[in-house]
Amino acid sequence: MSSVDDSIRTLLLLMPRMVGRAKRLKVPEELAGLNLAPRHLSLFAYLLFDGPLGVNELA
């Protein structure tokens, strides 16, 4: 298997564990009042790793 295949396999095996733990985490107080869903996670990840982005960059 290639390195890319190995990396993808590792990610696929880790994803259920990561999602399970994330679901058990308490929502930060600053976000508790917002109507957020799991679909917002990828947007938060982009902002966390790439810094401030415009709407067009996120879309």
C-alpha positions in Angstrom: 0.0 0.0 0.0 1.1 3.5 -0.6 1.8 6.1 2.1 -1.4 8.0 1.1 -3.5 4.8 1.3 -2.0 4.1 4.8 -2.7 7.6 5.9 -6.3 7.5 4.7 -6.8 4.1 6.3 -5.5 5.5 9.6 -7.8 8.5 9.4 -10.8 6.3 8.6 -10.1 4.1 11.7 -9.6 7.1 14.0 -12.7 9.1 12.8 -15.3 7.2 14.8 -13.3 7.5 18.0 -12.7 11.2 17.5 -16.3 11.9 16.7 -17.4 9.9 19.7 -15.2 11.9 22.0 -16.2 15.2 20.4 -19.9 14.4 21.1 -19.1 13.9 24.8 -17.3 17.2 25.1 -19.1 20.1 26.8 -20.0 22.9 24.4 -17.9 26.0 25.3 -19.9 28.7 27.1 -19.3 31.2 24.3 -21.0 28.8 21.8 -23.7 27.3 24.1 -26.4 29.8 23.1 -25.9 29.3 19.4 -27.9 26.8 17.3 -24.9 24.7 16.0 -24.9 21.4 14.3 -22.2 18.9 13.4 -22.0 20.4 9.9 -20.4 23.5 11.5 -17.4 21.5 12.7 -15.6 21.7 9.3 -16.0 25.4 9.3 -14.6 25.8 12.8 -11.7 23.5 11.8 -10.9 25.8 8.8 -10.9 28.9 11.0 -8.8 27.2 13.7 -6.1 26.0 11.3 -6.2 28.7 8.6 -7.1 31.8 10.7 -9.8 34.3 9.7 -11.4 33.6 6.3 -14.0 35.4 4.3 -17.4 33.8 3.4 -16.3 33.2 -0.2 -13.2 31.4 1.0 -15.2 29.1 3.3 -17.8 28.3 0.7 
